[in-house]
Amino acid sequence: MSGVADPLETSRFRVKWDGRYVPGITRVSGLRRVTEVVEHREGGDPSTSHKSPGRTTYDAITLERGVTQDTAFEDWANLAWSLGTGGQSAAANFRKDIYLEIYNETGQLARAYQIYRCWVSEYGALPDLDGGANAIAIEHIVLETEGWERDVSVVEPGASGG
């Protein structure tokens, strides 16, 4: 498409967990998976190596937003933290599936991803505070995940399948 801007380049997004959209998220790090390469040789031909896919790992995902009155980041982070300190009440729900929706420049849903069995490995409640700076206080969480997949039922309006 020469001369036409890709609508996903200027997209907006929303993140949902526990059945509700989490307000104020301004940054989501990229979704990335890596599959290890396993090299092996066959007995009849030891001079040639073959490569096969091995274990797949998923990079952690960082979510950021300006500090708000909404406590969704803190509440979720506290579940994993309390589990790590011996609290067993959080054991059942410290992992959550999240849903990431990406919208095109006209505000139409263009793509979505289901991200599975996430849990908070890092929580930043506040950045360094500097009274002389003109900055917004940002909170963040880092999510460990066991995988993600694109929701193929979501198709950008007007897009041809493929």
Secondary structure as the mmCIF struct_conf table of DSSP 4:
data_model
#
loop_
_struct_conf.conf_type_id
_struct_conf.id
_struct_conf.beg_label_comp_id
_struct_conf.beg_label_asym_id
_struct_conf.beg_label_seq_id
_struct_conf.end_label_comp_id
_struct_conf.end_label_asym_id
_struct_conf.end_label_seq_id
TURN_TY1_P TURN_TY1_P1 SER A 2 GLY A 3
HELX_RH_3T_P HELX_RH_3T_P1 PRO A 7 THR A 10
STRN STRN1 ARG A 12 TRP A 17
TURN_TY1_P TURN_TY1_P2 ASP A 18 GLY A 19
STRN STRN2 ARG A 20 TYR A 21
HELX_LH_PP_P HELX_LH_PP_P1 VAL A 22 VAL A 22
TURN_TY1_P TURN_TY1_P3 PRO A 23 GLY A 24
STRN STRN3 ILE A 25 VAL A 28
HELX_LH_PP_P HELX_LH_PP_P2 SER A 29 LEU A 31
STRN STRN4 ARG A 33 GLU A 42
TURN_TY1_P TURN_TY1_P4 GLY A 43 GLY A 44
STRN STRN5 ASP A 45 TYR A 58
STRN STRN6 ILE A 61 GLY A 66
BEND BEND1 GLN A 69 GLN A 69
HELX_RH_AL_P HELX_RH_AL_P1 ALA A 72 GLY A 84
TURN_TY1_P TURN_TY1_P5 THR A 85 GLY A 86
TURN_TY1_P TURN_TY1_P6 SER A 89 ASN A 93
BEND BEND2 PHE A 94 PHE A 94
STRN STRN7 LYS A 96 TYR A 103
TURN_TY1_P TURN_TY1_P7 GLU A 105 THR A 106
BEND BEND3 GLY A 107 GLY A 107
STRN STRN8 LEU A 109 GLY A 124
BEND BEND4 ALA A 125 ALA A 125
TURN_TY1_P TURN_TY1_P8 GLY A 131 GLY A 132
STRN STRN9 ILE A 138 GLU A 144
BEND BEND5 GLU A 146 GLU A 146
STRN STRN10 GLY A 147 ARG A 150
TURN_TY1_P TURN_TY1_P9 VAL A 152 SER A 153
TURN_TY1_P TURN_TY1_P10 PRO A 157 GLY A 158
HELX_LH_PP_P HELX_LH_PP_P3 ALA A 159 GLY A 161
#
